[in-house]
Amino acid sequence: MRDDTPDETRRVRLSRTFDEDAELYDRARPGYPPELFDDLTEVAGIEPGCHVLEVGPGTGQATLPLAERGCRITAVELGADMAAVARRNLAGFAAVEIVTADFETWPLPQEPFDAVVSATAFHWIDPAVRMTKAADALRPGGALAVVATQHVAGGSAEFFVEVQECYERFDPATPPGLRLPSPQDVDTSDHADEVARSGRFGPVVFRRYAWDLTYSTAEYLEVLRTYSGHRALPPEARDGLLECIAGLIDRRYGGRVTKRYLTELRVARAAPSGRRRRAP
């Protein structure tokens, strides 16, 4: 399968696709490993009473565990339908506010945050804005915690080799012979370099979690329908791709496949001194 990370020419268009079916996204997208939230306490200092700004909460897959840990959360979500589902999912937490806005132009409140968290969303934010505005939002020494989800080799490994024939047939942008990387081969240098270039944070601390999730054919197709690259295909090509994938799972894998995810936590602390600068 193809990676979901956009290049700059496609970023804005693809970032709008998630709001097209918020209920599907909420139902199909997996959450995050529990140990990630334990490490947020250890590495980022996120604990009960912590004031968190969440960028791109979606329907609340990471927001809910943070709320359950007693955080005060302001979550800024671009998609109106996604934000509505998030409000429903977080209705029991009075200390959580879901704001419908794009992070790039949303005015920062006067009170700085203890942490800025973005789970599988930071790469959708304008690169010219995201580091500076995240730093502007934080108190000195506050933490920027970015969670990235990578598609890696593992699980039903042979399926993910064979399925490339479906992608090459129905999605002409698929590179021939594309293979998923092993977890140890996933490169994190781009994020570390971006943090360093900003001049606003200290070194990045990384934590990684490889985990498997087994899907029925129908469940796996639902996940694929939430990916921006799949949603952006012409309907005929998308339908053909999904039919091809379903046939492969049913014929060769007994109607079930296991996917390996690599979830990565990336934490950097804001500069401990100097005035907090406001984003434009």
Secondary structure, 3 states (H helix, E strand, C coil): CCCCCCCCCCHHHHHCHHHHHHHHHHHHCCCCCHHHHHHHHHHHCCCCCCEEEEECCCCCCCHHHHHHCCCEEEEEECCHHHHHHHHHHCCCCCCEEEEECCCCCCCCCCCCEEEEEEECCHHHCCCCCHHHHHHHHEEEEEEEEEEEEEECCCCCHHHHHHCHHHHHHHCCCCCCCCCCCCHHHCCCHHHHHHHHHHCCECCCEEEEEEEEEEEEHHHHHHHHHCCHHHHCCCHHHHHHHHHHHHHHHHHHCCCEEEEEEEEEEEEEEECCCCCCCCCC
